[in-house]
Amino acid sequence: MAKKLRSTEWFGRQDKDGFAYRSWMKNQGLPHHLFDGRPVIGICNTWSELTPCNAHLRGIAEKVKRGVYEMGGFPVEFPVTSLGETLMRPTAMLFRNLASMDVEESIRANPLDAVVLLVGCDKTTPSLLMGAASCDLPTLVVSGGPMLNGRFRGERIGSGTHVWKFDAMVKAGELTKEEFMESESCMSRSVGHCMTMGTASTMACMVEALGMGLPGNAAIPAADSRRQVLAHMAGRRIVEMVAEDLKPSDILTKAAFENAIRANGAIGGSTNAVIHLLAIAGRVGVEHSLDDWDSIGRDVPCLVNLMPSGEYLMEDFYYAGGLPVVLKQLAESGLLHKDAITVNGKTQWDNVANVEVYEEDVVFSMDKPFKEQGGLVVLRGNLAPDGAILKPSAASPELLSHTGRAVVFEDIEDYKARVDQPDLDIDASCIMVLKNCGPRGYPGMAEVGNMALPAKLLKQGVTDMIRISDARMSGTAYGTVVLHAAPEAAVGGPLALVQSGDEITLDVEQRSISLNVSDEELAKRREAWKPVHPQHDRGYVQLYQKTVMQANEGADLDFLRGGSGAPIPRDSH
């Protein structure tokens, strides 16, 4: 017996309420036969001209609709909060959880049997996945795809990565202001999200590694016609998923998250994937912790030669075979759960068994990897008792075991005011420390952890220093940067107690980050410590600051954690 469709609670009624539900929908020119019991597919769209990475998603939605109609479904497109990393202040991350609530409640409140999530820019992917997972209707993700390669004076330039690089070159006197401005248009030359292995590309890969997107979803360029074909096929497939009752809870298992962790290491993925996957797992009630990233992913080599860790860009990655060739190598090395189910109804191994690498200077082999360690490192110690993370593939090897004098910035305003002052007491051996930029402190945990180095050191030829904070950093950034220190300074974590002149030791091999100050001295400092940033007194930001969890728990709102809720609301008519 076929399962009763959720949408029939609205459209299948032969009373005044059913009349109302159908009648007002018909003012859009919809024929009566669309309400005959066929599955209603919601197309959850983050299109916005204020989110340039997603500004082409209206066209993608039309392709999804074609596929839905072909398979006898009824597609309905609806907007949800769009999060543009490039424009939003203070940070798009502040609103990730708000957007997830918008998605969850939009799905829960409307007559939908399944959803296709249209995502692209960094936070749109996790926010939509978090919201949809909380409803647990059949769900399929379609990413918008990366931009075409940037080109400037014969050189590949990567979105984000070359912003930091060129800015440092200007400060060091190696690039003129005019040349800097000229490169601006050369970087972003097509629709799509960042084409480096930044957070947007990483999360598109995580979608595929988790099994929530069709094979090839991650790397097809946004401007490539094959991106539209993938959207069309997603529309066809989601109708089949309704018949199969294949839901996120069937796909987002412990094994799926372990696959994603290892895939992130193999692609040299963004540190932001940690906080987003922790949050997604929390929504489906899967046991997943910060320690999994170290125990499961620590020995995974980096196979993909992409910026910011390497030389190439996402367009090159697609031509080389994309994420499927990486997953195949992980599977053949025993590092992938082959039997993990995916949205197309097949296992991960079924999807990748017959793929091959076409560009070996873009995707390396497990025998001769691009970098020996691609996994993220989880650090602990008296400076971050609940953990901090570091991306070794983007770090300087000589700094991975180092003791230095702390130069402390109390918040981002303090950093901006003092970092380029000629009399700043700092040298290349020092460790830069930034406080009060975590989930509550900023608020929103902005991507400021990859602090630009002081101008006077850049002019001396210094290219990297250890930087420690409770903040995040862009996936397009690079350097020896310790992030997500937990608990954060704003709630009284040990980071709040660091003073300029203290010695700090980073030992990546030992997985430790230590403040070399006695317990007695730290106890005195703790007695004198007071929060420096007041709570906001209204609106969503107040709710966020009161309920947000720490980075090691995914920085979700505490009341949104747990298994999925009932997807059918009470009838209000």
C-alpha positions in Angstrom: 0.0 0.0 0.0 1.4 3.4 -1.0 2.2 5.8 1.8 -0.2 8.6 2.1 1.3 11.9 0.9 1.7 14.7 3.4 0.3 17.2 0.9 -3.1 15.5 0.7 -3.7 16.9 4.2 -4.1 20.2 2.3 -5.0 19.5 -1.3 -6.8 16.2 -1.0 -9.7 17.5 1.1 -13.2 17.7 -0.4 -14.5 20.4 2.0 -14.3 24.2 2.3 -10.7 24.0 3.5 -9.6 22.0 0.5 -11.5 24.4 -1.6 -9.5 27.3 -0.1 -6.1 25.6 -0.4 -6.6 24.8 -4.1 -8.5 27.9 -5.1 -5.9 30.4 -4.0 -3.1 28.3 -5.6 -5.1 28.4 -8.9 -4.7 32.1 -9.2 -1.2 31.3 -10.5 -2.7 29.6 -13.5 -2.3 26.1 -12.1 -4.7 23.5 -13.6 -6.8 21.3 -11.4 -5.0 18.1 -12.2 -1.9 19.2 -10.3 -3.9 18.7 -7.1 -4.8 15.0 -7.9 -2.6 13.4 -5.3 0.8 13.7 -7.1 3.8 14.6 -4.8 4.4 18.2 -4.1 8.1 19.1 -4.3 9.3 22.2 -2.6 12.2 24.0 -4.2 13.9 25.9 -1.4 15.7 28.7 -3.1 18.4 31.0 -1.6 18.5 33.2 -4.7 19.3 36.8 -3.9 21.0 39.6 -5.6 22.6 40.4 -2.3 24.2 36.9 -2.3 26.1 37.1 -5.6 27.3 33.5 -5.3 23.6 32.5 -5.6 22.3 35.1 -8.0 21.9 32.5 -10.8 19.7 30.1 -8.8 16.4 31.2 -10.3 17.6 29.5 -13.6 18.7 26.4 -11.7 15.2 26.2 -10.1 13.6 26.2 -13.5 15.7 23.1 -14.5 14.7 21.3 -11.3 11.0 22.1 -12.1 11.4 20.4 -15.5 12.6 17.2 -13.9 9.8 17.2 -11.3 7.2 17.7 -13.9 8.6 14.9 -16.1 8.2 12.5 -13.3 4.7 13.5 -12.5 5.4 15.7 -9.5 4.1 19.2 -8.7 7.0 21.7 -8.1 6.6 24.8 -6.0 9.5 27.2 -5.5 9.7 29.3 -2.3 12.4 31.7 -1.0 14.2 31.4 2.3 16.7 33.6 4.0 19.8 34.0 1.9 23.2 34.4 3.5 25.7 36.3 1.5 29.2 35.9 3.0 30.5 38.8 0.9 28.2 41.6 2.1 26.5 40.7 5.4 27.5 42.4 8.6 28.7 41.6 11.2 29.0 38.1 9.7 26.8 35.7 7.8 27.5 33.0 10.4 25.5 35.0 13.0 22.4 34.3 10.8 23.1 30.6 9.9 20.9 29.3 12.7 18.2 31.9 11.9 18.1 30.8 8.3 17.9 27.2 9.4 14.8 28.0 11.4 13.3 29.8 8.4 13.8 26.6 6.3 12.5 24.3 9.0 9.4 26.2 9.7 8.7 26.9 6.0 8.9 23.2 5.3 6.9 22.2 8.4 4.1 24.7 7.7 3.5 24.0 4.0 2.0 21.1 2.0 5.3 19.6 0.9 6.2 16.0 0.4 9.9 16.5 -0.3 12.3 19.4 -0.9 15.2 20.2 -3.2 17.6 22.6 -1.5 19.3 25.2 -3.8 22.5 26.4 -2.1 25.8 28.0 -3.0 27.5 30.6 -0.8 29.1 29.4 2.4 26.3 29.4 5.0 23.5 28.6 2.7 24.5 25.0 2.5 24.6 24.1 6.2 21.7 26.3 7.1 19.4 24.6 4.6 20.6 21.2 5.5 20.1 21.9 9.2 16.6 23.1 8.6 15.6 20.3 6.3 17.2 17.6 8.5 15.1 18.9 11.4 11.9 18.0 9.3 13.2 14.8 7.8 11.2 14.8 4.6 12.9 13.4 1.5 15.6 15.9 0.6 18.1 16.4 -2.1 20.7 19.2 -2.3 21.7 21.0 -5.6 24.7 23.3 -5.2 25.0 26.3 -7.5 28.6 25.5 -8.5 31.9 27.4 -8.5 32.8 30.3 -10.7 35.1 29.8 -13.6 38.8 30.2 -12.9 40.0 33.7 -12.2 42.8 35.0 -14.5 45.1 38.0 -14.0 48.1 38.7 -16.2 48.5 35.1 -17.2 48.1 33.7 -13.7 45.3 31.7 -12.1 43.8 33.8 -9.3 41.5 32.4 -6.7 38.5 34.1 -5.0 39.4 35.0 -1.5 42.9 33.5 -1.5 44.3 36.2 -3.8 42.4 38.9 -1.9 44.6 38.2 1.1 47.7 37.6 -1.0 47.4 40.8 -3.1 46.5 42.9 0.0 49.7 41.7 1.7 51.6 42.5 -1.5 50.3 46.0 -1.5 51.3 46.5 2.1 54.7 45.1 1.3 55.1 47.4 -1.7 55.1 44.5 -4.2 51.9 45.5 -5.9 50.5 48.9 -6.7 47.0 50.1 -5.7 46.1 50.4 -9.4 47.2 46.8 -10.1 45.2 45.6 -7.0 42.1 47.3 -8.3 42.6 45.9 -11.8 42.7 42.3 -10.4 39.2 42.8 -8.8 37.2 42.1 -12.0 39.6 39.4 -13.1 38.8 37.3 -10.0 35.0 37.1 -10.2 34.3 36.6 -13.9 31.2 34.3 -14.0 28.2 33.2 -11.9 28.9 30.9 -9.0 30.6 30.7 -5.6 34.3 30.9 -4.8 36.3 28.7 -7.1 39.0 28.0 -4.5 38.6 25.1 -2.0 37.0 27.6 0.3 34.0 27.0 2.5 31.5 27.1 -0.3 33.4 24.5 -2.4 34.1 22.5 0.7 30.5 22.3 1.8 29.4 21.3 -1.8 31.9 18.5 -1.4 30.5 17.7 2.0 27.0 17.4 0.5 28.3 14.8 -2.0 30.4 13.0 0.6 27.5 12.8 3.0 25.4 11.4 0.2 22.9 14.3 0.1 23.7 15.4 -3.5 23.9 13.6 -6.8 27.4 12.3 -7.9 29.4 15.2 -9.4 27.4 17.9 -7.5 30.4 19.5 -6.0 32.6 20.6 -8.8 30.6 21.3 -12.0 31.2 25.0 -12.7 28.1 27.2 -12.3 28.5 28.4 -15.9 28.8 24.9 -17.4 25.6 23.5 -19.0 26.1 20.3 -17.1 25.2 22.1 -13.9 21.8 22.7 -15.4 21.6 19.0 -16.4 22.4 18.0 -12.8 19.6 20.2 -11.6 17.2 18.7 -14.1 18.1 15.2 -13.0 17.7 16.2 -9.3 14.1 17.2 -10.1 13.5 13.8 -11.5 15.2 12.0 -8.7 13.4 13.8 -5.8 10.0 12.4 -7.0 11.4 8.9 -6.9 12.7 9.6 -3.4 9.1 10.4 -2.2 8.0 7.0 -3.5 10.9 5.3 -1.8 10.5 7.4 1.4 14.2 8.0 1.4 14.8 10.6 4.1 17.8 12.5 5.5 17.8 10.3 8.6 18.4 7.3 6.3 21.4 9.0 4.7 22.9 11.1 7.4 24.3 8.3 9.5 27.4 8.0 11.6 29.1 6.4 8.6 28.2 9.3 6.4 29.8 11.8 8.7 32.9 9.7 8.9 33.0 9.7 5.1 32.7 13.4 5.1 35.5 13.9 7.6 37.9 11.9 5.5 36.8 13.5 2.3 37.5 16.9 3.8 41.0 15.9 4.6 41.6 14.5 1.1 40.4 17.7 -0.5 42.3 20.0 1.9 38.9 21.4 2.9 37.9 24.4 4.9 38.1 24.5 8.7 34.5 25.7 8.7 33.3 22.3 7.7 33.9 21.2 11.3 31.5 23.6 12.9 28.8 23.0 10.2 29.0 19.2 10.3 28.8 19.2 14.1 25.6 21.3 13.8 24.0 19.2 11.1 24.7 16.0 13.1 23.2 17.6 16.1 19.9 18.1 14.2 19.5 14.5 13.3 20.7 13.2 16.6 23.9 11.5 15.3 26.7 11.1 17.7 29.5 13.3 16.3 32.2 15.2 18.2 35.2 17.4 17.6 37.4 14.4 18.5 36.1 12.5 15.5 37.9 15.0 13.2 41.2 14.0 14.8 40.8 10.3 15.4 39.1 9.6 12.0 40.7 12.3 9.8 44.2 12.9 11.2 46.1 10.6 8.9 44.2 11.3 5.7 46.6 12.7 3.1 45.6 15.7 1.0 45.1 14.5 -2.6 43.8 17.7 -4.2 46.1 20.4 -5.4 43.8 23.4 -5.1 44.1 26.9 -3.6 44.5 27.9 -0.8 46.7 24.8 -0.1 47.8 24.4 -3.7 47.9 25.7 -7.2 44.7 24.9 -9.1 41.0 25.8 -8.8 37.6 24.1 -8.8 37.1 24.3 -12.6 40.4 22.3 -12.9 39.1 19.9 -10.2 36.0 19.1 -12.3 38.0 18.4 -15.4 40.3 16.1 -13.4 37.3 14.0 -12.2 35.9 15.9 -9.3 35.0 14.5 -5.9 34.1 11.0 -7.2 37.7 10.3 -8.0 38.7 11.3 -4.5 36.0 9.2 -2.9 37.1 6.2 -5.0 40.7 6.5 -3.8 39.5 6.7 -0.2 37.3 3.7 -0.7 40.1 1.6 -2.3 42.3 2.5 0.7 39.8 1.4 3.3 39.0 5.0 4.3 35.4 5.2 3.1 32.3 3.4 4.2 31.5 2.0 0.7 27.9 0.9 1.7 26.8 4.3 2.8 23.5 5.1 1.0 23.1 8.3 -1.1 20.2 10.2 -2.5 20.2 8.4 -5.8 19.5 5.2 -3.9 22.9 3.7 -4.6 25.9 3.3 -2.3 28.9 5.6 -2.4 30.9 2.7 -4.0 28.2 2.2 -6.7 28.6 5.8 -7.6 32.4 6.0 -7.9 33.6 2.5 -8.8 34.1 3.3 -12.5 35.5 6.8 -12.4 39.1 7.7 -13.2 41.5 10.6 -12.7 42.2 12.7 -15.8 44.6 15.3 -14.4 47.2 13.8 -12.1 48.7 17.1 -11.2 45.3 18.2 -9.9 44.3 15.0 -8.1 47.2 13.0 -6.7 47.2 9.4 -5.7 47.2 7.9 -2.2 50.7 6.5 -2.9 52.1 9.9 -3.8 49.8 12.5 -2.2 49.9 16.2 -2.8 50.5 16.6 1.0 51.1 13.9 3.6 48.5 15.4 6.0 45.2 16.9 4.8 43.1 16.2 7.9 42.4 18.9 10.4 44.2 18.8 13.8 42.3 19.1 17.0 44.4 20.8 19.7 43.8 20.8 23.4 45.6 22.2 26.5 45.0 24.8 29.2 44.5 27.4 26.5 41.6 25.5 24.8 40.4 22.7 27.1 37.4 22.0 24.9 39.5 22.1 21.8 40.8 24.3 19.0 41.6 23.4 15.4 44.4 23.9 12.8 44.7 23.1 9.1 48.2 21.7 8.6 48.0 21.7 4.8 47.7 25.5 4.9 50.3 26.0 7.6 54.1 26.6 7.6 55.8 23.4 8.7 58.5 25.2 10.6 55.8 26.8 12.9 54.0 23.6 13.8 56.3 23.2 16.9 56.9 26.7 18.3 57.0 28.7 21.5 56.6 32.4 21.3 55.6 35.6 23.1 52.0 36.5 22.9 50.9 39.8 21.4 47.3 40.2 22.5 44.4 42.0 20.8 41.3 42.3 23.1 38.9 42.3 20.2 38.7 43.0 16.4 38.6 46.8 16.9 41.7 46.7 19.1 43.4 44.6 16.4 42.5 47.0 13.6 43.6 50.0 15.6 47.0 48.7 16.5 48.2 46.0 14.1 49.9 48.4 11.7 51.3 50.9 14.2 55.1 51.2 13.7 55.7 50.9 17.5 53.8 47.7 17.9 56.1 45.4 20.0 56.1 42.4 17.8 58.5 40.3 15.7 58.2 37.2 13.5 58.7 34.8 16.5 55.7 36.2 18.4 52.2 34.7 18.5 49.3 36.9 17.7 46.2 36.3 19.9 42.8 37.7 19.2 40.0 37.5 21.8 36.3 38.0 22.0 35.5 36.9 18.4 33.7 33.6 19.2 30.0 32.7 18.9 28.9 35.1 21.7 31.7 37.6 21.7 31.6 38.9 18.1 28.6 37.9 18.1 28.5 35.3 15.4 32.1 34.0 15.3 33.3 36.0 12.2 36.1 34.9 9.8 38.8 37.1 11.4 41.0 34.4 12.8 43.5 34.7 9.9 44.7 38.1 11.0 46.7 40.0 8.4 50.3 40.3 9.6 51.6 43.7 10.7 52.6 45.9 7.8 56.1 46.4 9.2 56.7 42.6 9.3 55.3 42.1 5.8 57.8 44.7 4.5 60.6 42.6 6.2 59.5 39.6 4.1 57.6 37.8 6.9 54.9 35.7 5.3 53.4 33.7 8.2 53.1 33.7 12.0 51.1 31.7 14.5 47.7 33.3 15.1 45.3 32.1 17.8 41.7 33.1 18.3 38.2 31.9 19.2 37.1 33.1 15.7 36.8 31.3 12.4 38.7 31.9 9.2 37.6 31.9 5.5 38.2 28.6 3.8 40.0 30.6 1.1 42.6 31.7 3.7 45.9 30.1 4.6 48.6 30.2 7.3 49.5 28.7 10.7 46.2 29.7 12.3 44.7 28.2 15.4 40.9 28.6 15.4 37.7 27.9 17.3 39.4 28.0 20.7 36.8 26.7 23.2 35.5 27.9 25.5 35.6 31.4 23.9 36.9 34.4 25.7 33.5 36.1 26.0 32.2 33.3 28.3 35.4 33.3 30.4 37.4 30.7 28.5 41.2 30.6 29.2 41.8 32.7 26.1 40.3 35.6 28.0 43.2 35.4 30.5 46.1 35.7 28.1 48.2 38.8 28.4 50.8 40.3 26.1 54.2 38.9 27.1 52.9 35.5 28.1 54.6 32.5 26.5 52.5 30.1 24.4 53.6 26.7 23.0 52.0 25.1 19.9 53.0 21.5 19.4 50.9 20.0 16.5 52.5 16.6 16.7 51.4 16.4 20.4 48.1 18.0 19.6 48.6 20.6 22.3 48.2 24.4 22.7 49.5 25.6 26.1 49.7 28.9 27.9 52.9 28.8 29.9 51.5 30.6 33.0 51.1 29.1 36.4 47.7 27.9 37.7 48.0 30.3 40.6 48.5 33.3 38.3 45.6 32.2 36.1 43.4 31.9 39.1 44.2 35.5 40.1 43.4 36.7 36.6 40.2 34.8 36.6 39.0 36.5 39.8 39.7 39.9 38.2 38.1 39.0 34.8 34.9 40.7 33.7 33.0 40.3 30.3 33.9 43.1 28.0 31.0 42.8 25.5 27.4 43.3 26.8 24.5 41.2 25.7 22.3 42.5 23.0 18.9 43.5 24.3 16.5 42.7 21.5 15.6 40.6 18.6 17.3 37.6 17.1 20.8 38.6 18.3 19.6 38.5 21.9 18.1 35.1 21.4 21.3 34.0 19.7 23.6 35.2 22.5 21.4 33.5 25.1 21.2 30.1 23.5 24.2 29.6 21.2 26.5 26.7 22.0 30.3 26.8 21.8 32.3 26.0 18.6 33.1 22.5 19.7 29.4 21.8 19.7 28.7 23.3 16.3 27.5 26.8 17.5 23.9 25.9 17.0 21.1 27.2 19.3 20.7 24.8 22.1 16.9 24.4 21.7 17.3 23.2 18.1 19.4 20.2 18.9 18.1 16.6 18.8 16.1 14.4 16.5 13.6 15.5 14.0 10.2 16.8 15.0 6.8 15.9 13.6 6.5 17.4 10.1 2.7 17.8 10.0 1.3 20.9 11.7 -2.2 21.0 13.1 -4.9 22.2 10.8 -5.7 25.8 11.6 -9.0 26.0 9.6 
